[in-house]
Amino acid sequence: MDNDVSAGIVSTTVAGRLALGVTLLAFGLGTTGVIDGVGAQDAVTLAHYVGGVALFLIGLLALRDAAASAAGVAYVALGALWFTWAVSGHGSAHAAGLFLLLFALVALTLTLAGGDTLGQVAHGLLFLAMLVLAVAQFAGSSALTKAGGWVAVAAGAVAWYAAAAALAHWPTVLPRRAAGRGVTATG
């Protein structure tokens, strides 16, 4: 029974991180404008279905397992936010800034909630991206918008790596080094 539960936790976590990673990469790259003819609005369909619907459903599945409830809450919340972003008309720049600021607060909450290192880094970068993008909306700054897009790309890359590392058994932590000469791991 334990094997079934842990396999479910791993699969929902991996699926959630893949969905979040792909969504953030598309959104971030669109926001930076680095690809000619591709803007943030072009990421709407992906944000709607992968970032919104898929993340929300993955979150609901994760909530079924007590050990994955934190991941479930994260994916449900992020899925609801991506879905709302995708279907909203975005209104004024200040309305968009307020939405991004609230999105940043959710990401900050997920960062502070703990979890594994890669998850915290991805959520922390998501917080920073949404905060910078919110300030960019309030200030009307295209330079800040591009900077926020690059931070979103970094968050997406970390989320994608976390998923790929779990599937491919890649390292997820840096090896620790002794503090000095003659110091061993046991002290």
C-alpha positions as a Markdown table, in Angstrom:
| # | Residue | x | y | z |
|---|---|---|---|---|
| 1 | Met | 0.0 | 0.0 | 0.0 |
| 2 | Asp | 2.8 | 2.4 | 0.8 |
| 3 | Asn | 4.3 | 1.9 | -2.7 |
| 4 | Asp | 0.9 | 2.9 | -4.3 |
| 5 | Val | 0.6 | 6.1 | -2.2 |
| 6 | Ser | 4.2 | 7.3 | -2.8 |
| 7 | Ala | 3.9 | 6.5 | -6.5 |
| 8 | Gly | 0.7 | 8.7 | -6.6 |
| 9 | Ile | 2.5 | 11.5 | -4.8 |
| 10 | Val | 5.5 | 11.4 | -7.1 |
| 11 | Ser | 3.3 | 11.3 | -10.2 |
| 12 | Thr | 1.0 | 14.3 | -9.2 |
| 13 | Thr | 4.1 | 16.3 | -8.1 |
| 14 | Val | 5.9 | 15.6 | -11.3 |
| 15 | Ala | 2.8 | 16.3 | -13.4 |
| 16 | Gly | 2.2 | 19.5 | -11.5 |
| 17 | Arg | 5.8 | 20.7 | -11.8 |
| 18 | Leu | 5.8 | 20.0 | -15.5 |
| 19 | Ala | 2.5 | 21.9 | -16.0 |
| 20 | Leu | 3.8 | 24.8 | -13.9 |
| 21 | Gly | 7.2 | 24.8 | -15.7 |
| 22 | Val | 5.7 | 24.8 | -19.2 |
| 23 | Thr | 3.3 | 27.5 | -18.3 |
| 24 | Leu | 5.9 | 29.7 | -16.7 |
| 25 | Leu | 8.3 | 29.2 | -19.6 |
| 26 | Ala | 5.7 | 30.1 | -22.2 |
| 27 | Phe | 4.4 | 33.1 | -20.2 |
| 28 | Gly | 7.9 | 34.3 | -19.3 |
| 29 | Leu | 9.3 | 34.0 | -22.9 |
| 30 | Gly | 6.2 | 35.7 | -24.2 |
| 31 | Thr | 6.6 | 38.5 | -21.7 |
| 32 | Thr | 10.2 | 39.1 | -22.6 |
| 33 | Gly | 9.5 | 39.5 | -26.2 |
| 34 | Val | 12.7 | 37.6 | -27.0 |
| 35 | Ile | 10.9 | 35.5 | -29.7 |
| 36 | Asp | 9.9 | 37.7 | -32.6 |
| 37 | Gly | 6.1 | 37.9 | -32.9 |
| 38 | Val | 5.4 | 36.1 | -29.7 |
| 39 | Gly | 4.0 | 38.1 | -26.8 |
| 40 | Ala | 2.5 | 37.4 | -23.4 |
| 41 | Gln | -1.0 | 37.3 | -24.9 |
| 42 | Asp | 0.1 | 34.3 | -27.0 |
| 43 | Ala | 0.6 | 32.3 | -23.8 |
| 44 | Val | -3.1 | 32.6 | -22.9 |
| 45 | Thr | -4.3 | 29.3 | -24.3 |
| 46 | Leu | -1.4 | 27.5 | -22.7 |
| 47 | Ala | -2.1 | 29.3 | -19.4 |
| 48 | His | -5.8 | 28.5 | -19.7 |
| 49 | Tyr | -5.5 | 24.8 | -20.3 |
| 50 | Val | -2.1 | 23.7 | -18.9 |
| 51 | Gly | -1.6 | 26.3 | -16.2 |
| 52 | Gly | -5.2 | 26.6 | -15.2 |
| 53 | Val | -7.3 | 23.5 | -15.9 |
| 54 | Ala | -4.5 | 20.8 | -15.7 |
| 55 | Leu | -2.8 | 22.3 | -12.6 |
| 56 | Phe | -6.2 | 22.6 | -10.9 |
| 57 | Leu | -7.1 | 18.9 | -11.7 |
| 58 | Ile | -3.6 | 17.7 | -10.6 |
| 59 | Gly | -4.1 | 19.6 | -7.4 |
| 60 | Leu | -7.4 | 17.9 | -6.7 |
| 61 | Leu | -5.8 | 14.5 | -7.3 |
| 62 | Ala | -2.9 | 15.4 | -5.0 |
| 63 | Leu | -5.4 | 16.5 | -2.3 |
| 64 | Arg | -6.7 | 12.9 | -2.1 |
| 65 | Asp | -3.4 | 11.8 | -0.6 |
| 66 | Ala | -2.7 | 13.2 | 2.8 |
| 67 | Ala | 1.1 | 13.2 | 2.2 |
| 68 | Ala | 0.6 | 15.3 | -0.9 |
| 69 | Ser | -1.8 | 17.8 | 0.5 |
| 70 | Ala | 0.6 | 20.7 | 0.4 |
| 71 | Ala | 1.3 | 20.1 | -3.3 |
| 72 | Gly | -2.4 | 19.8 | -3.8 |
| 73 | Val | -3.1 | 23.1 | -2.3 |
| 74 | Ala | -0.3 | 24.7 | -4.3 |
| 75 | Tyr | -1.5 | 23.3 | -7.6 |
| 76 | Val | -5.2 | 24.1 | -7.0 |
| 77 | Ala | -4.3 | 27.7 | -6.0 |
| 78 | Leu | -1.9 | 28.2 | -8.9 |
| 79 | Gly | -4.3 | 26.5 | -11.3 |
| 80 | Ala | -7.2 | 28.8 | -10.3 |
| 81 | Leu | -4.9 | 31.9 | -10.7 |
| 82 | Trp | -3.7 | 30.9 | -14.1 |
| 83 | Phe | -7.2 | 30.1 | -15.3 |
| 84 | Thr | -8.4 | 33.4 | -14.0 |
| 85 | Trp | -5.6 | 35.2 | -15.7 |
| 86 | Ala | -6.3 | 33.4 | -19.0 |
| 87 | Val | -10.0 | 34.1 | -19.1 |
| 88 | Ser | -10.0 | 37.7 | -17.7 |
| 89 | Gly | -10.0 | 40.7 | -20.0 |
| 90 | His | -7.0 | 42.1 | -17.9 |
| 91 | Gly | -8.8 | 45.5 | -17.7 |
| 92 | Ser | -6.6 | 48.4 | -17.0 |
| 93 | Ala | -2.9 | 48.3 | -16.3 |
| 94 | His | -3.6 | 48.9 | -12.6 |
| 95 | Ala | -6.2 | 46.1 | -12.4 |
| 96 | Ala | -3.6 | 43.8 | -14.0 |
| 97 | Gly | -1.0 | 45.0 | -11.5 |
| 98 | Leu | -3.3 | 44.3 | -8.6 |
| 99 | Phe | -4.0 | 40.8 | -9.9 |
| 100 | Leu | -0.3 | 40.1 | -10.3 |
| 101 | Leu | 0.4 | 41.4 | -6.8 |
| 102 | Leu | -2.2 | 39.0 | -5.4 |
| 103 | Phe | -0.7 | 36.2 | -7.5 |
| 104 | Ala | 2.7 | 37.2 | -5.9 |
| 105 | Leu | 1.2 | 36.9 | -2.4 |
| 106 | Val | 0.0 | 33.4 | -3.1 |
| 107 | Ala | 3.5 | 32.4 | -4.5 |
| 108 | Leu | 5.1 | 33.9 | -1.4 |
| 109 | Thr | 2.8 | 31.9 | 0.8 |
| 110 | Leu | 3.7 | 28.7 | -1.1 |
| 111 | Thr | 7.4 | 29.6 | -0.7 |
| 112 | Leu | 7.1 | 30.1 | 3.0 |
| 113 | Ala | 5.1 | 26.9 | 3.4 |
| 114 | Gly | 8.2 | 24.9 | 3.0 |
| 115 | Gly | 8.6 | 21.7 | 1.0 |
| 116 | Asp | 11.6 | 20.5 | -0.9 |
| 117 | Thr | 14.3 | 22.9 | -2.0 |
| 118 | Leu | 13.5 | 23.0 | -5.7 |
| 119 | Gly | 9.8 | 23.6 | -5.0 |
| 120 | Gln | 10.7 | 26.5 | -2.7 |
| 121 | Val | 13.1 | 28.0 | -5.3 |
| 122 | Ala | 10.4 | 27.7 | -8.1 |
| 123 | His | 7.8 | 29.3 | -5.9 |
| 124 | Gly | 10.2 | 32.0 | -4.7 |
| 125 | Leu | 11.1 | 32.9 | -8.3 |
| 126 | Leu | 7.4 | 32.9 | -9.2 |
| 127 | Phe | 6.8 | 35.3 | -6.3 |
| 128 | Leu | 9.6 | 37.6 | -7.5 |
| 129 | Ala | 8.4 | 37.4 | -11.1 |
| 130 | Met | 4.9 | 38.3 | -10.2 |
| 131 | Leu | 6.0 | 41.1 | -7.9 |
| 132 | Val | 8.3 | 42.6 | -10.6 |
| 133 | Leu | 5.5 | 42.3 | -13.2 |
| 134 | Ala | 3.0 | 43.9 | -10.8 |
| 135 | Val | 5.3 | 46.9 | -10.2 |
| 136 | Ala | 5.9 | 47.1 | -14.0 |
| 137 | Gln | 2.1 | 47.3 | -14.5 |
| 138 | Phe | 1.7 | 50.1 | -11.9 |
| 139 | Ala | 4.7 | 52.0 | -13.3 |
| 140 | Gly | 4.1 | 51.3 | -17.0 |
| 141 | Ser | 7.7 | 50.1 | -17.4 |
| 142 | Ser | 8.5 | 47.9 | -20.3 |
| 143 | Ala | 12.0 | 47.2 | -18.9 |
| 144 | Leu | 10.5 | 45.9 | -15.7 |
| 145 | Thr | 8.1 | 43.8 | -17.7 |
| 146 | Lys | 10.9 | 42.2 | -19.5 |
| 147 | Ala | 12.9 | 41.6 | -16.3 |
| 148 | Gly | 9.8 | 40.0 | -14.7 |
| 149 | Gly | 9.4 | 37.8 | -17.8 |
| 150 | Trp | 13.0 | 36.6 | -17.4 |
| 151 | Val | 12.4 | 35.8 | -13.7 |
| 152 | Ala | 9.3 | 33.8 | -14.8 |
| 153 | Val | 11.5 | 31.9 | -17.3 |
| 154 | Ala | 13.9 | 31.1 | -14.5 |
| 155 | Ala | 11.0 | 29.9 | -12.3 |
| 156 | Gly | 9.7 | 27.7 | -15.2 |
| 157 | Ala | 13.1 | 26.3 | -15.7 |
| 158 | Val | 13.5 | 25.3 | -12.1 |
| 159 | Ala | 10.0 | 23.8 | -12.0 |
| 160 | Trp | 10.7 | 21.9 | -15.2 |
| 161 | Tyr | 14.1 | 20.7 | -13.9 |
| 162 | Ala | 12.5 | 19.5 | -10.6 |
| 163 | Ala | 10.0 | 17.4 | -12.6 |
| 164 | Ala | 12.7 | 16.1 | -15.0 |
| 165 | Ala | 15.0 | 15.3 | -12.1 |
| 166 | Ala | 12.4 | 13.2 | -10.4 |
| 167 | Leu | 11.7 | 11.2 | -13.6 |
| 168 | Ala | 15.4 | 10.9 | -14.7 |
| 169 | His | 16.8 | 10.5 | -11.2 |
| 170 | Trp | 19.0 | 13.5 | -11.6 |
| 171 | Pro | 20.5 | 15.3 | -8.6 |
| 172 | Thr | 18.2 | 17.7 | -6.7 |
| 173 | Val | 20.6 | 18.9 | -4.0 |
| 174 | Leu | 24.2 | 20.1 | -4.2 |
| 175 | Pro | 26.7 | 17.9 | -2.4 |
| 176 | Arg | 27.9 | 19.3 | 0.9 |
| 177 | Arg | 31.5 | 20.0 | 1.5 |
| 178 | Ala | 33.3 | 19.9 | 4.9 |
| 179 | Ala | 33.7 | 23.2 | 6.7 |
| 180 | Gly | 37.4 | 23.0 | 6.9 |
| 181 | Arg | 40.5 | 20.8 | 7.1 |
| 182 | Gly | 40.0 | 17.9 | 9.4 |
| 183 | Val | 36.2 | 18.3 | 9.7 |
| 184 | Thr | 34.2 | 15.3 | 8.8 |
| 185 | Ala | 30.5 | 14.8 | 8.2 |
| 186 | Thr | 30.1 | 13.3 | 11.7 |
| 187 | Gly | 31.8 | 16.3 | 13.3 |
